[in-house]
Amino acid sequence: MKNYVKAEEMWKNFLSLEPNNYETYNNLGYVGLKLNKAQSETEPLLKKAIDLNPDYPQTYLSLGELYIHYQDYSMAKQWIQRYIKLKPDDSAGYYQLAISQHGTPSQALSSLELALKKGFKDDDMIQNEPLLIEIRKTPAYKKLMEQYFK
């Protein structure tokens, strides 16, 4: 298991040395998310990263994951779609988009299929994601998984 407490301490120290480092703000926000810190504590860090560098795609994905965590799927979709615009060939964006679309199985399946086409390989992650439980019950999901994970 990753030690997010130590990582948070490290990133805070680094921020004191480089207070305008957008990657550090992103990493602090993401670590805060993994530590289940309040949205009011993590979201400003991620938005500061965007203020410092709006072309850094990872922060958009981090914000998407943050909003998924706090069950604001509409906001999650918006941030993840911004990530996809910056990194259209990255499978992780489409996988996270599928999670954010779990309430609309056809959209979630389409995004999951794109993630797989673009190289997403972690079938355990897909099988264990609680928000994808409903789509896992569909014949289309079973067919898709058989196609990519024989």
C-alpha positions as CSV (number, residue, x, y, z in Angstrom):
1,M,0.0,0.0,0.0
2,K,1.2,3.4,-0.8
3,N,2.2,5.6,2.1
4,Y,0.2,8.7,1.3
5,V,0.9,10.3,4.7
6,K,4.6,10.4,4.0
7,A,3.9,11.5,0.4
8,E,1.8,14.4,1.7
9,E,4.6,15.5,4.0
10,M,7.1,15.3,1.2
11,W,5.0,17.4,-1.2
12,K,4.3,20.0,1.5
13,N,8.1,20.3,2.1
14,F,8.7,20.6,-1.7
15,L,6.0,23.3,-1.9
16,S,7.7,25.3,0.7
17,L,10.8,25.3,-1.6
18,E,8.9,25.9,-4.8
19,P,5.6,27.7,-4.0
20,N,4.6,28.0,-7.6
21,N,5.0,24.4,-8.8
22,Y,1.8,23.3,-10.4
23,E,2.8,19.6,-10.2
24,T,3.2,19.8,-6.5
25,Y,-0.2,21.4,-6.1
26,N,-1.7,18.6,-8.2
27,N,0.1,15.9,-6.2
28,L,-0.9,17.4,-2.9
29,G,-4.5,17.5,-4.0
30,Y,-4.4,14.0,-5.2
31,V,-2.7,12.7,-2.1
32,G,-5.3,14.5,0.0
33,L,-8.0,12.7,-2.0
34,K,-6.4,9.4,-1.3
35,L,-6.2,10.3,2.4
36,N,-10.0,11.1,2.2
37,K,-9.5,14.7,3.2
38,A,-12.3,17.1,2.8
39,Q,-13.2,18.4,-0.6
40,S,-12.8,21.9,0.7
41,E,-9.1,21.1,1.4
42,T,-8.2,19.2,-1.7
43,E,-10.1,21.0,-4.5
44,P,-8.4,24.4,-4.0
45,L,-5.0,22.7,-4.3
46,L,-6.0,21.2,-7.7
47,K,-7.5,24.4,-8.9
48,K,-4.3,26.3,-8.0
49,A,-2.4,23.8,-10.1
50,I,-4.7,24.7,-13.1
51,D,-4.2,28.4,-12.4
52,L,-0.5,27.9,-12.5
53,N,-0.5,25.7,-15.6
54,P,-3.8,25.2,-17.5
55,D,-2.0,23.0,-20.0
56,Y,-1.0,20.3,-17.4
57,P,-3.5,17.5,-18.2
58,Q,-3.0,15.4,-15.0
59,T,-4.8,18.0,-12.8
60,Y,-8.0,17.7,-14.9
61,L,-8.0,14.0,-14.3
62,S,-7.3,14.5,-10.6
63,L,-10.3,16.8,-10.4
64,G,-12.4,14.3,-12.2
65,E,-11.4,11.6,-9.7
66,L,-12.1,14.1,-6.8
67,Y,-15.6,14.7,-8.1
68,I,-16.2,11.0,-8.6
69,H,-15.1,10.5,-5.0
70,Y,-17.6,13.1,-3.8
71,Q,-20.3,11.7,-6.0
72,D,-20.6,14.8,-8.2
73,Y,-20.6,12.9,-11.5
74,S,-21.6,15.8,-13.7
75,M,-18.6,17.8,-12.6
76,A,-16.4,14.7,-12.8
77,K,-17.4,14.3,-16.5
78,Q,-16.6,17.9,-17.2
79,W,-13.1,17.8,-15.8
80,I,-12.3,14.4,-17.3
81,Q,-13.5,15.6,-20.7
82,R,-11.0,18.5,-20.4
83,Y,-8.3,15.9,-19.7
84,I,-9.3,13.9,-22.7
85,K,-9.0,17.0,-24.9
86,L,-5.4,17.4,-23.8
87,K,-4.6,13.7,-23.9
88,P,-7.0,12.1,-26.4
89,D,-5.0,8.9,-26.7
90,D,-4.7,8.2,-23.0
91,S,-6.8,5.3,-21.9
92,A,-7.0,6.4,-18.2
93,G,-9.2,9.4,-19.1
94,Y,-11.8,7.2,-20.9
95,Y,-11.8,4.7,-18.0
96,Q,-12.5,7.5,-15.5
97,L,-15.1,8.9,-17.9
98,A,-16.8,5.5,-17.9
99,I,-16.9,5.5,-14.1
100,S,-18.4,9.0,-14.1
101,Q,-21.1,7.9,-16.5
102,H,-22.0,4.8,-14.5
103,G,-25.6,6.1,-14.2
104,T,-26.0,5.9,-18.0
105,P,-24.8,2.3,-18.8
106,S,-24.7,2.8,-22.6
107,Q,-22.4,5.9,-22.2
108,A,-20.3,4.1,-19.6
109,L,-19.9,1.1,-21.9
110,S,-18.9,3.3,-24.8
111,S,-16.3,5.1,-22.8
112,L,-15.0,1.8,-21.4
113,E,-14.7,0.4,-24.9
114,L,-12.7,3.5,-25.9
115,A,-10.4,3.0,-22.8
116,L,-9.8,-0.6,-23.9
117,K,-9.2,0.3,-27.5
118,K,-6.6,2.9,-26.4
119,G,-4.8,0.3,-24.3
120,F,-6.4,0.1,-20.8
121,K,-5.3,-3.3,-19.6
122,D,-6.3,-3.5,-15.9
123,D,-9.2,-5.9,-15.9
124,D,-9.0,-6.3,-12.1
125,M,-9.6,-2.6,-11.7
126,I,-12.6,-2.8,-14.0
127,Q,-13.9,-5.9,-12.3
128,N,-13.5,-4.3,-8.8
129,E,-14.8,-0.8,-9.5
130,P,-18.0,-0.6,-7.4
131,L,-19.6,2.1,-9.6
132,L,-19.4,-0.2,-12.6
133,I,-21.4,-2.9,-11.0
134,E,-24.6,-2.3,-13.0
135,I,-22.8,-2.4,-16.4
136,R,-21.0,-5.6,-15.4
137,K,-24.5,-7.3,-15.5
138,T,-25.1,-6.5,-19.1
139,P,-24.4,-8.8,-22.1
140,A,-22.6,-5.9,-23.9
141,Y,-20.1,-5.7,-21.0
142,K,-19.5,-9.4,-21.0
143,K,-18.9,-9.4,-24.8
144,L,-16.6,-6.4,-24.5
145,M,-14.5,-8.0,-21.7
146,E,-14.3,-11.3,-23.7
147,Q,-13.1,-9.3,-26.7
148,Y,-10.2,-7.7,-24.8
149,F,-9.5,-10.2,-22.0
150,K,-9.7,-13.7,-23.4
